[in-house]
Amino acid sequence: MKEVPMQFKNMIPGMPQLPQIPNLQGHVSTGGATFGNVLSDMLGKVNTMMNKSEQLTEAAVTTGKVNIHEVMIAMAEEEIALGLTTQVAGKFISTVEKLTQMQV
């Protein structure tokens, strides 16, 4: 499969923006953010989803004024986000283990 030239990538709607290749300092160029910052931001968003789910569940049980569909959607989003976070953490740990076992 041929690589799409850079000038055409912006013309294709829905084409995801891929992170840049790491530079020599070990930071991934994603618009000025380092990998650690991106990871921290993602974990913060997952934490926010989990808090939202807990708050909606508590409000549904105590007040009954929250639509049960909103609670179920929030719980599903939390489950998916937590599963994805677990997968990313597992892959990251696996990659670090492989890198430490490499012979120079």
C-alpha positions as a Markdown table, in Angstrom:
| # | Residue | x | y | z |
|---|---|---|---|---|
| 1 | Met | 0.0 | 0.0 | 0.0 |
| 2 | Lys | 1.4 | 3.4 | -1.0 |
| 3 | Glu | 1.9 | 6.2 | 1.5 |
| 4 | Val | -0.5 | 9.1 | 1.0 |
| 5 | Pro | 1.6 | 12.3 | 0.3 |
| 6 | Met | 1.4 | 14.9 | 3.1 |
| 7 | Gln | -0.3 | 17.5 | 0.9 |
| 8 | Phe | -3.2 | 15.2 | 0.3 |
| 9 | Lys | -3.6 | 14.0 | 3.9 |
| 10 | Asn | -5.2 | 17.3 | 4.8 |
| 11 | Met | -7.7 | 17.0 | 2.0 |
| 12 | Ile | -9.1 | 13.6 | 3.0 |
| 13 | Pro | -11.9 | 14.1 | 5.6 |
| 14 | Gly | -11.8 | 11.8 | 8.6 |
| 15 | Met | -8.2 | 10.9 | 8.1 |
| 16 | Pro | -6.7 | 10.6 | 11.6 |
| 17 | Gln | -3.7 | 12.7 | 12.5 |
| 18 | Leu | -0.9 | 10.3 | 13.4 |
| 19 | Pro | 1.8 | 11.3 | 15.9 |
| 20 | Gln | 5.2 | 12.3 | 14.6 |
| 21 | Ile | 8.3 | 10.1 | 14.7 |
| 22 | Pro | 10.2 | 10.6 | 18.0 |
| 23 | Asn | 13.0 | 13.2 | 17.7 |
| 24 | Leu | 16.5 | 12.8 | 19.1 |
| 25 | Gln | 15.6 | 14.0 | 22.6 |
| 26 | Gly | 13.2 | 11.1 | 23.1 |
| 27 | His | 10.0 | 13.2 | 23.0 |
| 28 | Val | 7.2 | 12.5 | 20.6 |
| 29 | Ser | 6.2 | 15.6 | 18.7 |
| 30 | Thr | 2.4 | 15.9 | 19.1 |
| 31 | Gly | 1.9 | 19.6 | 18.8 |
| 32 | Gly | 4.4 | 20.4 | 21.6 |
| 33 | Ala | 3.1 | 17.8 | 24.1 |
| 34 | Thr | 5.4 | 15.1 | 25.4 |
| 35 | Phe | 4.3 | 11.4 | 25.7 |
| 36 | Gly | 4.1 | 11.9 | 29.5 |
| 37 | Asn | 1.8 | 14.9 | 29.1 |
| 38 | Val | -0.5 | 13.1 | 26.6 |
| 39 | Leu | -0.6 | 10.0 | 28.9 |
| 40 | Ser | -1.4 | 12.1 | 31.9 |
| 41 | Asp | -4.1 | 14.0 | 30.0 |
| 42 | Met | -5.7 | 10.7 | 28.9 |
| 43 | Leu | -5.6 | 9.3 | 32.5 |
| 44 | Gly | -7.3 | 12.5 | 33.7 |
| 45 | Lys | -10.1 | 12.0 | 31.2 |
| 46 | Val | -10.6 | 8.4 | 32.2 |
| 47 | Asn | -10.7 | 9.5 | 35.9 |
| 48 | Thr | -13.3 | 12.2 | 34.9 |
| 49 | Met | -15.4 | 9.5 | 33.2 |
| 50 | Met | -15.3 | 7.3 | 36.2 |
| 51 | Asn | -16.3 | 10.2 | 38.5 |
| 52 | Lys | -19.2 | 11.1 | 36.2 |
| 53 | Ser | -20.4 | 7.5 | 36.2 |
| 54 | Glu | -20.3 | 7.3 | 40.0 |
| 55 | Gln | -22.1 | 10.7 | 40.4 |
| 56 | Leu | -24.9 | 9.7 | 38.0 |
| 57 | Thr | -25.4 | 6.4 | 39.7 |
| 58 | Glu | -25.5 | 8.0 | 43.1 |
| 59 | Ala | -28.0 | 10.6 | 41.8 |
| 60 | Ala | -30.2 | 8.0 | 40.2 |
| 61 | Val | -30.3 | 5.9 | 43.4 |
| 62 | Thr | -30.8 | 8.8 | 45.8 |
| 63 | Thr | -33.0 | 11.2 | 43.9 |
| 64 | Gly | -34.4 | 9.2 | 41.0 |
| 65 | Lys | -34.2 | 12.4 | 38.8 |
| 66 | Val | -31.5 | 11.0 | 36.5 |
| 67 | Asn | -32.5 | 9.1 | 33.4 |
| 68 | Ile | -31.4 | 5.4 | 33.7 |
| 69 | His | -30.2 | 5.6 | 30.1 |
| 70 | Glu | -27.7 | 8.3 | 30.9 |
| 71 | Val | -26.4 | 6.2 | 33.8 |
| 72 | Met | -26.0 | 3.1 | 31.6 |
| 73 | Ile | -24.3 | 5.1 | 28.9 |
| 74 | Ala | -21.9 | 6.6 | 31.4 |
| 75 | Met | -21.1 | 3.2 | 32.8 |
| 76 | Ala | -20.5 | 1.7 | 29.4 |
| 77 | Glu | -18.1 | 4.6 | 28.5 |
| 78 | Glu | -16.3 | 4.1 | 31.8 |
| 79 | Glu | -15.9 | 0.4 | 31.1 |
| 80 | Ile | -14.5 | 1.0 | 27.6 |
| 81 | Ala | -12.1 | 3.7 | 28.8 |
| 82 | Leu | -10.9 | 1.6 | 31.7 |
| 83 | Gly | -10.4 | -1.4 | 29.4 |
| 84 | Leu | -8.5 | 0.7 | 26.9 |
| 85 | Thr | -6.3 | 2.2 | 29.6 |
| 86 | Thr | -5.5 | -1.3 | 30.9 |
| 87 | Gln | -4.6 | -2.5 | 27.4 |
| 88 | Val | -2.3 | 0.5 | 26.8 |
| 89 | Ala | -0.6 | 0.0 | 30.2 |
| 90 | Gly | -0.1 | -3.6 | 29.4 |
| 91 | Lys | 1.4 | -2.9 | 26.0 |
| 92 | Phe | 3.6 | -0.1 | 27.4 |
| 93 | Ile | 5.0 | -2.5 | 30.1 |
| 94 | Ser | 5.6 | -5.2 | 27.5 |
| 95 | Thr | 7.4 | -2.7 | 25.3 |
| 96 | Val | 9.6 | -1.5 | 28.1 |
| 97 | Glu | 10.4 | -5.2 | 29.0 |
| 98 | Lys | 11.4 | -5.9 | 25.4 |
| 99 | Leu | 13.6 | -2.8 | 25.3 |
| 100 | Thr | 15.4 | -3.7 | 28.5 |
| 101 | Gln | 16.1 | -7.2 | 27.2 |
| 102 | Met | 17.6 | -6.0 | 23.9 |
| 103 | Gln | 21.3 | -6.4 | 23.5 |
| 104 | Val | 23.4 | -3.5 | 22.3 |
